[in-house]
Amino acid sequence: MKQRLSILLSVIVLFGCVYVSKADQYGSNVQDNGFQGKVKIGMTQEQVVEQWGEPDKIIKKQKKDYDEIWIYIPHWKFKNYLYFKNGVLIRGDPNPEDLV
């Protein structure tokens, strides 16, 4: 019984050491809003994915000034909308440059 308990504790400790938090993974650049990097107007969709990861939702809509909306939900309290035209970030709500 003691041997099983020590094995179980060893496994728990081992997995506890493997976990890497977002703050550890990205260093001090992790911001309170949950985004790991900086996003600026004029970035391509690929650059946005490199900084913020995949969006929680994508809406494809052919409008005069945009053709895609990416929605990020970093906290349950708010959403961040990024508007793209031809694969380039043209604006955000809130403004992505205010989040950096």
Buried (B, 14 or more C-beta within 10 A) or exposed (E): EEEEEEEEEEEEEEEEEEEEEEEEEBEEEBBEBBBBBBBBBEBEBEBBEEBBEEBEEEEEEEEEEBBBBBBBEBEEEEBBBBBBBEEBBBBBEEEBEEBB
